[in-house]
Amino acid sequence: MEELQQALKNCNLTVSTISEKGRSLFTTRDFHPGDVIISQEPYVCVPTQKRCDGCFSTTNLSKCSRCQVVWYCGTPCQKSEWKLHRLECQALSRLDSNKRKSVTPSIRLMLKLYLRRKLQDQKIIPSTAMDNYKLVEALVAHMSDIKEEQLVLYAQMANLVHLILQWPEINIKEIANFFSKFACNAHTVCDSELRPLGTGLYPVVSIINHSCLPNSVLVFDGREASVRALQHIPKGTEGQYEDVRENAILEGYRCKNETCDGFLLRTTDGKAFQCQECGLVRDKEEIKQIATEIKFLLEEASKPSSNGNSHEAISIHKMIEKLQTKLYHPFSINLMQTRETILKSLMKLEYWREALAYCKLTIPIYQRVYPAVHPLLGLQYYTCGKLEWYLGDTEEAIKSLTKAVDILRITHGTKTPFVKELSMMLVEARAEASFLQIDL
């Protein structure tokens, strides 16, 4: 703990224990928008799909000829991962072909955890104050909160890990406990547009409580995780407030009066919901009926036949959207998610103009859900700007892309290839607008 505190001191951070939260990270100086609060390479990480194990690339992939499980994009990545993969490869190669198919990313993450610990114990891989097995051990598992069926699943996965490693010194209960820690603490590694690439364990970053995230954001440069400040964070900051009104708007029901923008709370007898603006009461059974219809359509949309047909998926989700506009507040997260699904399907079909209309519908909810500087809001402006520019509305595209740049240069940094490309797109759009103006 002392070594970690000293390392964090150099980052202007400190660890303190709060009774209701456990360990938490606090700032020891002011941070400003765009500042990197902390960066960390993963203790272990794995791609979740067919990607290079070293850089998560999908190009020029070749499978490891021995284990037939792991992929690499070239010699440099294979060499960089060899010390760890040499042991993993030996273990995986002992399995028959059927058992190898059962080796999921979560299983591989666990294998790598134990193998990396072994290599650090043997001094083959160096360990530091912010990169060692003890930090993983110290992570919270929350085993008492886990349902029985999930515990059974962890036990089954632990059995497979035990079979693969064949290490008598570790037991299945210990492995299952680590799977619970993964569920609470592992992070999805994403690219610049927040598309998932893999899963990584960042034990120091995991100390940051989720309640701190509104004032900071976790982004990735390759496999490196960086927490960036979204706003001014004064020295000694930790935590956030909870707004009942805002939660009722984002997650609750709408007033039955369509001209009222009020939010509903359950009545004292629990039989209805009352608008907190106009006082109009909405019957619980009416809400239940609409919710049942939505649930049925969501089940239809999840069927393989609907998933494989973009036109059918759009049709079903538009029916869901229509019902949700009757049930939920206009700023509802559920409604936003449905419109996001429709937007992605429309873009897949290259229905650009309708896609733009849906993108514009989601932005006000993004503005409400997320802080003024948040990567998801910035990416939504980016999508909107790209569509506007493609459809010839250069003036509106400039507005959207400017907003995207203003946000993403803070959340992603100004030197990343993605932000550089976005900035160049904005320059080109402005040049085009200037040319069109002169031409007129």
C-alpha positions as CSV (number, residue, x, y, z in Angstrom):
1,M,0.0,0.0,0.0
2,E,2.9,2.4,0.8
3,E,4.5,1.7,-2.6
4,L,1.2,2.4,-4.3
5,Q,0.6,5.6,-2.4
6,Q,4.1,6.8,-3.4
7,A,3.5,6.0,-7.0
8,L,0.1,7.8,-6.9
9,K,1.6,10.8,-5.2
10,N,3.7,11.3,-8.4
11,C,0.3,11.4,-10.3
12,N,-1.2,13.9,-7.8
13,L,-3.5,11.2,-6.4
14,T,-4.0,9.4,-3.1
15,V,-6.0,6.3,-2.0
16,S,-8.3,6.7,1.0
17,T,-10.8,4.3,2.5
18,I,-14.5,5.3,2.8
19,S,-16.7,3.1,5.0
20,E,-19.6,2.9,2.5
21,K,-17.4,2.6,-0.7
22,G,-14.1,1.0,0.3
23,R,-10.9,2.3,-1.4
24,S,-11.3,5.4,-3.4
25,L,-9.0,7.7,-5.4
26,F,-8.8,11.4,-4.4
27,T,-7.0,14.2,-6.2
28,T,-4.2,16.1,-4.5
29,R,-4.2,19.0,-6.9
30,D,-6.7,20.7,-9.2
31,F,-7.3,19.0,-12.6
32,H,-8.7,20.8,-15.7
33,P,-10.7,19.6,-18.7
34,G,-8.6,17.3,-20.9
35,D,-6.0,16.6,-18.2
36,V,-4.9,13.0,-17.9
37,I,-5.6,12.1,-14.3
38,I,-4.1,8.6,-14.5
39,S,-2.9,6.2,-17.2
40,Q,-2.3,2.5,-16.9
41,E,-1.4,-0.5,-19.1
42,P,-3.5,-3.6,-18.4
43,Y,-2.3,-6.2,-16.0
44,V,-3.9,-8.7,-18.4
45,C,-6.1,-8.2,-21.4
46,V,-7.7,-10.2,-24.2
47,P,-9.5,-9.4,-27.5
48,T,-13.2,-10.4,-27.4
49,Q,-13.3,-11.3,-31.1
50,K,-10.8,-12.5,-33.8
51,R,-8.1,-9.8,-33.3
52,C,-4.4,-9.6,-32.7
53,D,-3.5,-10.5,-29.1
54,G,-0.9,-7.7,-29.1
55,C,-2.6,-4.7,-30.6
56,F,-6.2,-5.8,-31.2
57,S,-5.9,-5.2,-34.9
58,T,-8.0,-7.2,-37.4
59,T,-5.6,-7.0,-40.4
60,N,-3.1,-9.6,-41.6
61,L,-3.9,-12.0,-38.9
62,S,-2.2,-15.4,-38.5
63,K,-3.2,-18.0,-35.9
64,C,-0.7,-19.5,-33.5
65,S,0.3,-22.7,-35.2
66,R,0.6,-24.6,-31.9
67,C,-2.4,-23.7,-29.7
68,Q,-4.7,-22.7,-32.7
69,V,-6.5,-20.2,-30.3
70,V,-4.5,-16.9,-30.4
71,W,-4.0,-14.6,-33.4
72,Y,-1.3,-12.1,-34.2
73,C,-1.0,-9.4,-36.9
74,G,2.8,-9.9,-37.3
75,T,6.1,-10.7,-35.7
76,P,6.5,-7.6,-33.5
77,C,3.2,-8.3,-31.6
78,Q,4.0,-12.0,-31.4
79,K,7.4,-11.2,-29.9
80,S,6.0,-8.7,-27.4
81,E,3.5,-11.2,-26.1
82,W,5.8,-14.3,-26.3
83,K,6.9,-14.5,-22.6
84,L,3.3,-14.8,-21.5
85,H,1.9,-16.7,-24.5
86,R,4.6,-19.3,-24.3
87,L,3.1,-20.6,-21.1
88,E,-0.5,-20.1,-22.2
89,C,0.3,-21.9,-25.5
90,Q,1.7,-24.9,-23.6
91,A,-1.4,-25.1,-21.4
92,L,-3.9,-24.7,-24.3
93,S,-2.1,-27.2,-26.5
94,R,-2.8,-29.9,-23.9
95,L,-6.6,-29.6,-24.6
96,D,-8.4,-31.5,-27.3
97,S,-10.0,-29.5,-30.1
98,N,-13.5,-29.6,-28.4
99,K,-12.3,-28.2,-25.1
100,R,-10.3,-25.5,-26.9
101,K,-13.6,-24.2,-28.3
102,S,-14.8,-23.7,-24.7
103,V,-11.9,-21.3,-24.0
104,T,-13.8,-17.9,-23.9
105,P,-12.1,-14.5,-23.5
106,S,-13.0,-14.6,-19.8
107,I,-11.2,-18.0,-19.4
108,R,-8.2,-16.6,-21.3
109,L,-8.2,-13.5,-19.0
110,M,-8.0,-15.8,-16.0
111,L,-5.3,-18.0,-17.4
112,K,-3.2,-14.9,-18.2
113,L,-3.7,-13.6,-14.7
114,Y,-2.2,-16.7,-13.1
115,L,0.5,-17.0,-15.7
116,R,1.6,-13.3,-15.4
117,R,1.7,-13.7,-11.6
118,K,4.0,-16.7,-12.1
119,L,6.3,-14.8,-14.5
120,Q,6.5,-11.8,-12.1
121,D,7.3,-14.1,-9.1
122,Q,10.1,-15.6,-11.2
123,K,11.3,-12.1,-12.1
124,I,10.9,-13.0,-15.8
125,I,8.5,-10.1,-16.1
126,P,9.1,-7.0,-13.9
127,S,6.6,-5.8,-11.4
128,T,6.1,-2.2,-10.2
129,A,4.0,-0.5,-7.6
130,M,1.2,0.0,-10.1
131,D,1.7,-3.3,-11.9
132,N,1.6,-6.3,-9.6
133,Y,-0.6,-9.2,-8.6
134,K,-1.3,-7.9,-5.1
135,L,-3.3,-5.0,-6.7
136,V,-5.6,-7.5,-8.3
137,E,-5.9,-9.5,-5.1
138,A,-7.0,-6.3,-3.3
139,L,-10.0,-5.7,-5.7
140,V,-13.5,-6.2,-4.4
141,A,-15.4,-9.3,-5.4
142,H,-18.9,-8.7,-3.9
143,M,-19.4,-12.5,-3.7
144,S,-22.3,-12.1,-1.2
145,D,-24.3,-10.1,-3.8
146,I,-24.1,-12.8,-6.5
147,K,-27.0,-15.0,-7.4
148,E,-26.7,-18.7,-7.0
149,E,-26.9,-19.4,-10.8
150,Q,-24.0,-17.0,-11.4
151,L,-22.0,-18.7,-8.7
152,V,-22.6,-22.0,-10.4
153,L,-21.4,-20.5,-13.7
154,Y,-18.2,-19.2,-12.0
155,A,-17.6,-22.6,-10.5
156,Q,-17.9,-24.3,-14.0
157,M,-15.5,-21.7,-15.5
158,A,-13.1,-22.2,-12.6
159,N,-13.1,-25.9,-13.2
160,L,-12.0,-25.4,-16.8
161,V,-9.2,-23.0,-15.7
162,H,-8.1,-25.6,-13.1
163,L,-8.1,-28.3,-15.8
164,I,-6.1,-26.2,-18.2
165,L,-3.4,-25.0,-15.8
166,Q,-3.1,-28.2,-13.8
167,W,-1.6,-26.3,-10.8
168,P,-2.5,-28.1,-7.5
169,E,-1.6,-25.1,-5.5
170,I,-4.6,-23.1,-6.6
171,N,-8.2,-24.2,-5.8
172,I,-11.5,-23.8,-7.6
173,K,-13.0,-21.5,-5.0
174,E,-10.1,-19.0,-5.4
175,I,-10.5,-19.0,-9.2
176,A,-14.3,-18.4,-8.9
177,N,-13.6,-15.5,-6.5
178,F,-11.4,-13.9,-9.2
179,F,-14.1,-14.3,-11.8
180,S,-16.4,-12.3,-9.5
181,K,-13.6,-9.7,-9.3
182,F,-13.5,-9.6,-13.1
183,A,-17.2,-8.9,-13.2
184,C,-16.9,-5.9,-10.9
185,N,-13.6,-4.5,-12.1
186,A,-12.7,-5.5,-15.7
187,H,-13.1,-2.8,-18.3
188,T,-14.2,-3.1,-21.9
189,V,-11.3,-1.9,-24.1
190,C,-12.7,0.4,-26.9
191,D,-11.4,2.2,-29.9
192,S,-11.6,6.0,-30.4
193,E,-15.3,5.7,-31.4
194,L,-16.0,3.6,-28.3
195,R,-16.5,0.3,-30.2
196,P,-15.5,-2.6,-28.0
197,L,-12.3,-4.4,-28.9
198,G,-11.5,-6.5,-25.8
199,T,-11.4,-6.8,-22.1
200,G,-8.7,-5.7,-19.7
201,L,-8.0,-5.6,-16.0
202,Y,-6.6,-2.2,-14.8
203,P,-6.3,-2.6,-11.0
204,V,-5.4,1.0,-10.2
205,V,-8.0,2.5,-12.5
206,S,-10.6,0.2,-10.9
207,I,-10.1,1.9,-7.6
208,I,-11.9,4.9,-9.0
209,N,-15.6,4.6,-8.0
210,H,-18.2,4.8,-10.8
211,S,-19.7,7.8,-9.0
212,C,-16.7,9.8,-10.0
213,L,-17.2,9.2,-13.7
214,P,-19.4,12.3,-14.4
215,N,-16.3,14.5,-13.8
216,S,-13.9,12.2,-15.7
217,V,-14.0,9.6,-18.4
218,L,-12.1,6.4,-19.2
219,V,-10.7,6.3,-22.8
220,F,-8.2,4.0,-24.5
221,D,-5.2,4.5,-26.7
222,G,-4.6,1.0,-28.0
223,R,-4.6,-1.1,-24.8
224,E,-3.5,1.8,-22.5
225,A,-6.4,3.2,-20.3
226,S,-6.5,6.9,-19.5
227,V,-8.8,8.7,-17.2
228,R,-9.3,12.3,-18.4
229,A,-10.9,15.2,-16.6
230,L,-14.2,16.4,-18.2
231,Q,-14.4,19.5,-16.1
232,H,-12.5,21.3,-13.4
233,I,-11.9,18.9,-10.6
234,P,-10.8,20.7,-7.4
235,K,-8.2,19.2,-5.1
236,G,-9.6,16.5,-2.8
237,T,-12.6,15.7,-5.0
238,E,-14.6,12.4,-4.9
239,G,-18.2,11.6,-5.4
240,Q,-21.4,13.0,-7.0
241,Y,-25.0,13.9,-6.0
242,E,-28.2,12.1,-6.9
243,D,-31.1,14.1,-8.4
244,V,-34.5,12.4,-7.9
245,R,-36.2,14.6,-10.4
246,E,-33.6,13.9,-13.1
247,N,-33.8,10.2,-12.5
248,A,-37.6,10.3,-12.8
249,I,-37.3,12.1,-16.2
250,L,-34.6,9.8,-17.6
251,E,-35.9,6.5,-16.4
252,G,-39.6,7.2,-15.5
253,Y,-42.9,7.7,-17.2
254,R,-44.4,10.7,-19.0
255,C,-47.4,12.7,-18.0
256,K,-50.7,11.6,-19.7
257,N,-51.2,15.2,-20.8
258,E,-49.0,15.4,-23.9
259,T,-48.6,19.1,-23.6
260,C,-47.1,18.8,-20.1
261,D,-43.4,18.2,-19.6
262,G,-43.7,17.0,-16.0
263,F,-42.3,13.8,-14.4
264,L,-44.2,11.1,-12.6
265,L,-43.7,9.6,-9.1
266,R,-45.6,6.8,-7.5
267,T,-48.6,7.8,-5.4
268,T,-48.5,7.1,-1.6
269,D,-51.0,4.1,-2.0
270,G,-48.8,2.6,-4.8
271,K,-51.8,2.3,-7.2
272,A,-50.9,5.0,-9.6
273,F,-48.3,7.6,-10.7
274,Q,-48.9,11.3,-10.3
275,C,-47.4,14.1,-12.4
276,Q,-45.3,16.4,-10.2
277,E,-46.0,19.4,-12.5
278,C,-49.8,19.4,-13.3
279,G,-51.0,16.8,-10.7
280,L,-52.6,14.5,-13.3
281,V,-52.7,10.9,-12.2
282,R,-51.9,8.0,-14.5
283,D,-53.3,4.5,-13.8
284,K,-50.8,1.8,-12.9
285,E,-52.7,-0.8,-15.0
286,E,-52.6,1.4,-18.1
287,I,-48.8,1.7,-17.8
288,K,-48.5,-2.0,-17.2
289,Q,-50.4,-2.8,-20.4
290,I,-48.2,-0.6,-22.6
291,A,-45.1,-2.0,-20.9
292,T,-46.3,-5.6,-21.7
293,E,-46.8,-4.7,-25.4
294,I,-43.3,-3.2,-25.5
295,K,-41.8,-6.3,-23.8
296,F,-43.5,-8.6,-26.4
297,L,-42.1,-6.5,-29.3
298,L,-38.6,-6.5,-27.8
299,E,-38.7,-10.3,-27.6
300,E,-39.8,-10.4,-31.3
301,A,-36.9,-8.0,-32.2
302,S,-34.4,-10.3,-30.4
303,K,-35.3,-13.3,-32.5
304,P,-32.6,-14.4,-35.0
305,S,-35.0,-13.9,-37.9
306,S,-35.5,-10.2,-37.0
307,N,-31.8,-9.6,-36.2
308,G,-30.8,-10.8,-39.6
309,N,-33.3,-8.7,-41.5
310,S,-32.6,-4.9,-41.1
311,H,-35.9,-3.9,-42.7
312,E,-37.9,-6.1,-40.3
313,A,-35.8,-4.9,-37.3
314,I,-36.5,-1.3,-38.2
315,S,-40.2,-1.9,-38.5
316,I,-40.4,-3.6,-35.1
317,H,-38.3,-1.0,-33.4
318,K,-40.5,1.8,-34.9
319,M,-43.5,0.1,-33.3
320,I,-41.6,0.0,-30.0
321,E,-40.7,3.6,-30.4
322,K,-44.4,4.6,-30.9
323,L,-45.4,2.8,-27.7
324,Q,-42.5,4.2,-25.8
325,T,-43.4,7.8,-26.7
326,K,-46.8,7.1,-25.0
327,L,-45.2,5.5,-22.0
328,Y,-41.9,7.3,-21.3
329,H,-40.8,10.9,-20.8
330,P,-39.5,12.4,-24.1
331,F,-36.0,12.4,-22.5
332,S,-36.2,8.7,-21.5
333,I,-33.1,6.6,-21.8
334,N,-35.2,3.7,-23.0
335,L,-36.6,5.8,-25.9
336,M,-33.1,7.0,-26.7
337,Q,-31.8,3.4,-26.9
338,T,-34.6,2.4,-29.3
339,R,-33.8,5.3,-31.6
340,E,-30.1,4.5,-31.4
341,T,-31.0,0.9,-32.6
342,I,-33.1,2.3,-35.5
343,L,-30.3,4.8,-36.4
344,K,-27.7,2.0,-36.6
345,S,-30.0,-0.1,-38.8
346,L,-30.7,2.9,-41.1
347,M,-27.0,3.5,-41.5
348,K,-26.4,-0.1,-42.3
349,L,-29.0,0.2,-45.1
350,E,-27.4,3.5,-46.2
351,Y,-30.7,5.4,-45.6
352,W,-28.7,8.5,-44.8
353,R,-31.4,11.2,-44.6
354,E,-33.7,9.2,-42.3
355,A,-30.6,8.2,-40.3
356,L,-29.8,11.9,-39.8
357,A,-33.3,12.6,-38.6
358,Y,-32.9,9.9,-35.9
359,C,-29.5,11.1,-35.0
360,K,-30.9,14.6,-34.4
361,L,-33.7,13.1,-32.2
362,T,-31.1,11.4,-29.9
363,I,-28.9,14.4,-29.4
364,P,-31.2,16.3,-26.9
365,I,-31.3,13.1,-24.7
366,Y,-27.5,12.7,-24.9
367,Q,-27.2,16.3,-23.8
368,R,-29.5,15.5,-20.8
369,V,-28.0,12.2,-19.9
370,Y,-24.3,13.1,-20.2
371,P,-22.2,16.0,-19.0
372,A,-21.5,18.8,-21.4
373,V,-18.1,17.2,-22.2
374,H,-18.5,13.5,-22.7
375,P,-17.2,11.2,-25.4
376,L,-20.6,9.7,-26.3
377,L,-22.1,13.1,-26.8
378,G,-19.1,14.1,-28.9
379,L,-19.4,11.0,-31.0
380,Q,-23.0,11.7,-31.6
381,Y,-22.2,15.2,-32.9
382,Y,-19.5,13.5,-35.0
383,T,-22.1,11.1,-36.6
384,C,-24.5,13.9,-37.1
385,G,-21.8,16.1,-38.8
386,K,-20.7,13.3,-41.1
387,L,-24.2,12.7,-42.3
388,E,-25.0,16.4,-42.8
389,W,-21.8,16.8,-44.8
390,Y,-22.5,13.8,-46.9
391,L,-26.0,15.0,-47.6
392,G,-24.7,18.4,-48.7
393,D,-25.7,20.5,-45.7
394,T,-22.2,21.9,-45.1
395,E,-23.3,24.8,-42.8
396,E,-25.0,22.4,-40.4
397,A,-22.1,19.9,-40.7
398,I,-19.7,22.6,-39.6
399,K,-21.8,23.3,-36.5
400,S,-22.0,19.6,-35.5
401,L,-18.3,18.8,-36.3
402,T,-17.2,21.9,-34.3
403,K,-19.1,20.6,-31.3
404,A,-17.6,17.2,-31.8
405,V,-14.1,18.6,-31.9
406,D,-14.6,20.8,-28.8
407,I,-15.6,17.7,-26.8
408,L,-13.4,15.0,-28.2
409,R,-10.2,17.0,-28.1
410,I,-10.8,17.0,-24.3
411,T,-11.9,13.4,-23.9
412,H,-9.5,11.8,-26.4
413,G,-6.6,14.3,-26.4
414,T,-5.5,16.4,-29.4
415,K,-2.7,14.0,-30.6
416,T,-4.8,10.9,-31.3
417,P,-5.2,9.9,-35.0
418,F,-9.0,9.9,-34.6
419,V,-9.1,13.5,-33.3
420,K,-6.5,14.7,-35.9
421,E,-8.7,13.1,-38.7
422,L,-11.8,14.8,-37.2
423,S,-10.1,18.2,-37.1
424,M,-9.0,17.8,-40.7
425,M,-12.6,16.9,-41.7
426,L,-13.8,20.2,-40.0
427,V,-11.1,22.2,-41.9
428,E,-12.2,20.7,-45.2
429,A,-15.9,21.4,-44.4
430,R,-15.0,25.0,-43.6
431,A,-13.0,25.3,-46.8
432,E,-15.9,23.9,-48.8
433,A,-18.3,26.4,-47.2
434,S,-15.9,29.2,-48.0
435,F,-15.6,28.1,-51.6
436,L,-19.4,27.8,-52.0
437,Q,-19.9,31.3,-50.6
438,I,-17.3,32.8,-53.0
439,D,-18.9,30.9,-55.9
440,L,-22.3,32.4,-55.1
